[in-house]
């Protein structure tokens, strides 16, 4: 028979039930906007998983495992499932970097 007990935060629960595990509902769960005249590196806990270029002018994407993608090789409003290490933007350009 289940026992009723009082837990943390004065919360009452049934002892035989395990707490549900929270999982983020989407594939990407955070976005970082990189606007004009900005350079942002994505390392450690802020590592990126993909990006979308809103404006590809004056954009350079440095990739996690080496290499760079100039904005002229990218198409605006397209999801790229490539992990950027650093995003460098000149006077114009907008990139949305996606995180898991």
Helices and strands as residue ranges (DSSP letters): E 4-6, G 8-10, E 12-14, E 30-34, E 39-41, G 44-46, E 50-55, E 59-63, E 68-70, G 71-73, E 79-80, E 84-89, E 94-99
